[in-house]
Amino acid sequence: MPPHAKKPKETPLTESEHEVTLKYGQAIIIKNSTIKKIQITDGVLNIFGTEFNANGEEGGVLDFSAGGELIEVVGMNMSLEKKDTTLKMNILGEAEQAFTTVESNPKFMESVFETFDKIKGGMNHVRVLIVGQTDSGKSTLSRILFNHALFSNERDQEERICAFADIDVGQNQLSIPGSMSMVYELPSHESYSKVDSVMKSNPLATIVNSHAFNFGDISPKSTIYYDHICKQMTTYYDNIIKKNADVKKSMWIINTCGWVEGQGYELIKNAISSCNITHVISFDQNTTRNLERDTKNVVIIPLEKSSHVKKRSTNFRKDTRAANFNSYFSNRLNTLTLPLDKVKLCMIDYKTQNSARALTVSDKSLNRINSISTADNLKDVANKEVRMFVVLQAFNPEKNTITLLLPGKEKKESFENLENPLQLLGGSIIWK
């Protein structure tokens, strides 16, 4: 196009209404955010364990008109009566680019809901660990169970504290890689709605009630410190239950990494003990047999993985981690320079693996992911959650200052009320 030529006018997108009927077990793939509104006029649509129906609290309407990050989600007709589900959709643009319907097998979701009913029917306070090899569907299952536990009280009239923890340090759903994190919602679930659960590419990370710990590596090879964080996380969860003793039911869903053999199996057994697990859902036959042999007073539930699970390459995982870091540190100009005496750098002692030791800031400290601890002294760093993650971006020995890259949405003013010196816990992860 010549430099001074006028750009052709873009044809405005037209809004249209489409009606779709799904048989029981049939699915609709929602491809992008051109769908502005979905109304379930009859039946049930289940998306990642969140149930939308015509008679529900939200009136059977998914309103996406405010915008969001709707990214190819799958909704399935999982009506209890196994009847048809009818949807009306307002679409901006071409319908062919917005959604498609596919035949699907409802057996996996049926087995998930059957498992959920068995678990919640056995005791009031349930702690579920999900284990299996890489690419077995653990992350998806954990999200389905959390959403179902949180929102199914609309149907079964049960108030329940729902918590989700991700101790997969390589691909964490709640925070950046190298962390171990937990979120929870009380029965009112004011910060996490049904639409939130399907609108975001990483919706659980938006929950306000959260606790994060800095493991500092993308592989759980420091097994003692890994187990130490599991114990600290359990202490936080126990306190949540105690503070809300009037709520008689709770469910804690914990997602794990894909390491199930050798040292990985030992990590699973340690997590069962440290987190006081009541149930284990296992996608791996060998792990199921071994846990049935090695554990007591824990219900081991084998589950076949979904046929929709995709195998992901090592490069895919690296790209996912990079995207996670880029999203967290989205503003490269959001930096803060502090006098060196305002911070104390430390790392987990490799000998004890359950305490921190002081470090001297040097050029070797640069570009490493650090966390700002809620602890106000070195002794407590290993036992406390973090406020946020930062990158130690620059060190000026002449001026005795360091520069930190802050999370993209973090305001510098938030540091004014923090007690000095800040305790910075570093690890082995480098990010530039």
N, C-alpha and C positions, 0 to 999 in steps of 0.2 A: 504494500500500500504506500503511495507517495506520501512524503512528510506532512503535506498540508491537506491531504484528502480527508474528508469527513468520514467518521466511522459510521458504518451502516447501523440504522436503528434496530435495536433488539426487539423482537416480537414479544409483547407482554404475555406472561403465562396466564392461562385461563384456569379458573377454579371449577371443578366438576365434582359430582357426587356419584359414588359407585357402591353397589350393594353386592356382597359376597356371602355365599353360604358354605360353611365348612362342615363336612361330615365328622363324626366322632373320630378323633385321632388324626384328622387332616390338619395341615399346618399352613400358615401364611407367613411368608418371608417379607418383612417390611424393610425395604432396601435403603431408604434415605428419608430426609426430613421434608420431602415435598408433601407428605401426608400431614395435613394440619389437624385433623380430628378423626377419631374412630369412635363410633357409637355401637355398642353391642345391643341390638334390639331384642335378641333372643339367645339364650344359651350362655356359654362360658368361653372366655379366651384366656389361656394361661401363658404368661410370658415370664420365663425364669422363675417359676414358682409363685409369681404374683397373679392372683385370680381376679379377673375383671368380669362382671356379669351385669345383666340388665337391672337386677334388683339390688345391687350393691350400694354401699355408701356414696360412691362417686357417681351413681346414676348410670353406670355402664358407659361412661364417656371418658375417653383419653384425649385430652385437649393439648395439642402440641403447638398451638398458634403463637405462644410466647417465645418460641424458638428453643433450641437445645442442641444436643449432640447425638440425636437418634442415629445409631449406626447399625444397620442390618441385624435386626433382632427377629427371632422366630416365635410366633404365637401359635399355640395349638389348642384345638377344641378338646378339652378334658372334662366335659360335662359329666357330673355324677350319674345323670340319667342316660348318658350316652346318646343324647339327642343332638340334632343339628344346632349349629350356632350361626346366627346371621349378623353380619357387620354392615354398617353404613359408613363410608369414608369420604371425607372432603379432601380432595387432592388438588394441589396447585401444579399444573403441568400434565405430562403424559402419564397415564395410569400404568403403562407397561414398564416405565422406569421406576415406579414407586413400590410396586409389590408383585408378588407372584404366589400362587398357591401350589402346594406340593403334597403328594401322598407321604404319610409318615407312619411310623410304628409306635403306637402309644404304650407298648409294653414297658419301656424303660421308665416313663413317667408314672405309670401305674405302680411299678415296683417301688419307686421312690416314695410315693404317697402312702403305700401300704407300710413301708418301713417307718415312715414318720409316725403313722398312727400307732404302730406297735411300740415305738420308743416313748412317745408322750403318754401312752396309756399305762406304762409300767411304773412310773414314779413322777413326782412333782418337779424335781430338779435334775435335769439331764445334761450331761457333758459328752459330746460326740466328736470323736477324732476320725477324720477321713484319710485313709491311706491307700496307696497304690503306686504303680510305676508311673514314670513320666508319660504324659499324653494318654491318661486313662479317664480323664473327665472329672478329676477331684475339684478343681476350681469351680467348674460349672455346677456340680452337685452341691457344693457348700453354699453357693449363692442361692440355688433353688431352695435348699432346706431353710436358710435364714429367712428368705422372703416368705416362704410358706408358713414358717413358725410365727413370723411377725404379723402377717395379714390374715391368716386363717381364723384368728379369733373373731373376725366378723361373722363367720359361719358357726363356729363351735362355742362362741360366747365365753372364751377363756382368756383372762388377763395373764400375760406372760412377759417376763423380761427376756429379751432376745439379744444374744451377743455373738459376734463373729470374730475369730482370731485367725490371722494368717501367719504361720511360722515357716512359710516357704521363703527363705531369704533371697532366693534367686529371682523369683517372679512374684513379688508381693502385690496383692490386690488393693491394699489399704494405704501403703506409703511407698517410698522409693526402694529399689533393690538394696539389700544389705540390712534391712530392718525387719523387726518382728512386731506386729501391730495388732490392736484389738479395737473394735467399736461395739457399742451396745445401744439399744433403744428400750425405753420404758414403754409400758402399754399404750401411753398416749401417742407415741411415735410422731412427735410434732416436727422433727427435723428431717424425716425421711418418709415421703409419701409413696403411694403406689405408682404414680407417674414418674417420680424420681427414680424408682427402681428399674425402669426401662428406658429412661431418657438419656442416661449418661453412658459413656463408654467405660467408665470406672465408677459406678454409682455409690458403692459402699464407702469409698474414700470421702464422700461428701457428708457423711454422718458426723454430727457435731460432737457427740460423746465418744472420745477416742483416746487411746493410749498407744504410744509408739516407743520402741526401744531400739537402740543402735547396736546391731550385731557387728557391723563393720566389714562384712565379707559376703560374697554371693554364694558361698558354699559353706555348709555347716560343719566344717572340719574341726573347729574349736569346740569339741563336744561338751566339755564341762561348762563353758560360758553359755552355750546354747541351752543346756538344761537349766542353768542358773536363771536365764531370762524367762523360761517357761514357768519357773517357780515364782518369780517376781510378778509375772502376768497373772498367775493364779491368785496371788495375794490381792492384787487390784480387783480381780473379779469377785473374790470372796467378800471384799468390802462393799462392792456394789449390791450384792445379795443382802448383806446385813443391813445396809442403809435403807433398803426397800423391802423390809421384812413383811410388810402388809401385802405384797404381791406373792402369792403362794406357789406360782409356777415359774420355771425358767428353763431356757435352753441355750447352751453354749456350743456353737459349731466351730470346729478348728480344722483348718486346711493345712496340709503338710507338703513337704517337697517329695520328689519322685524317687528318693533314695530308700530302697526297701531291703537291701542286702548288706551283710557284714555290719559295718559301723552304722549304716543307715537304719538297720533293724534295731540296733541298740538305742538309737535316738528315738525311735517309735516307742520302744518299751519305757524309756525314761520319761517321755512326754505323757504316757498313760499314767505313770506314777505321779509325776510332778503336777499334772493338771487334774488329778483325781477323776479320770475319765470313767464314765459309766458304760458307754457304748463305743464300739469301733466299727465303722463301715469300711470294708476292704474290697478293692477291685482286683486284688492279686491273690491267687489260690495258695501259693506257698506262704505268703504272709498270714493268710487266714489260718492255715494249719498250724503254723508256728505260734501264733498268738493264742490259739485255742489250747495249745500245750503249755505255754509259758505264763499265762495270766490267770488270775483268779478274780472272781466277783466282777468281771467285765463281760458284757454281752458282745460277742463277735458276730457281725452280720455280713455275709458275703453278698456282693452285688455285681451283676454283669454290667460292663460298661455299655454306654449308648452306641448305637451304630453310627451316630453323627459325629463321634469324636474324630478329630483330624490329627495326623502326625505332623509335628512341627520341627523344622530343622534347627540346628545350632545357630545358624545365621539369623533365623527368625527370632530366636530368643534374645540374641545380642541386640537386634534392631528394636525389639520390644523394650528392653532395658534402657537403651539409648533414648527412646521416645518418652519413657517414664521420667528420666532425668531432665530431658529438654522441657517437658511439661512443668515439672516442679520448679526448675530454674529458668522460667520462661522469659525473664527480663535480664539480659546480660549487663544492663546499666544499673541494676538495683544492688549497689554495693555499699558497704559501710566500713570506714576506716577508724580503727580504734588504737589508743595507746597500748603498748605491749603489756603494761601492768594492769590493764583492764580485763585480761584474759589469762586463763591457765590451760595450757594444752596437756592432754593426757591420752593414754591408750590403755587397753586392757592388758594386764600383766600376763605374759605368755606362760609364766610358771604356775601361778595360782588359777588363772582363767576365771576368777570370780571377784577380782578387785582391780582398781586402776592404779597406774603409776604415772608420775609426772614426766613430761617431755620438754625438751628445749626446742623452741621454734627455730627452724633453719630452712634453707632452700629445699631440703628433702620433704618438708611439710607441705609444700605447695601443691595445689590442684587436688588435694585429697578431700573426700567427703568427710565432714565432721558433724557432730550434733552438739547443740547447746543443751546441756543437761538442766533439769529442774533442781539438781542438787546444788547446795551452796558451798560444798567442800569436797575435796578429792576422795575422802573416805566413803562418801555416799553415792558417788557417780555410778558405780556398777549396779546399784539397787534402785535407781530412779529412772523414770521415763524421761523423754526428751521434749524440749519445747519446739524445736524445729531442726532441720538439717541445713548446713551451710557448706560452702566451699572456701577453703583458705586460699585465696587467689593471689595475694602479694604480701611480701615481707620486706620492710625497709629497715635494715639494721642501723642506719645512720640516724633516722628519725625515731627509731624504736616504735614502729607502728606495724600493724597488719591490716590487710583489707579482706573483708569477707564478702562473698557473693551470697545474697539472701534469696529466699524463695521469691518467685516472681510477684506474688500478691502480698508479700510482707511489707509493712510500712516501717520505715526507720524509727519513727516515733515510739514504736512498741518497745524499743530497747531502753528508753529513758527511765522506766520504772523497774528495770531488772537490777537485781543486786550484783555488785561487782566484787571480785572478778568473775567473769563468766567461765564456767567449766566447759571446755571444748573437748569432747571425746572423739578421737580420730580412729581410723581403721585402715584397711588396705586398698579401698576402692579409690581409683584416680579418675577424675572427670575433668575434661578441658572443654 
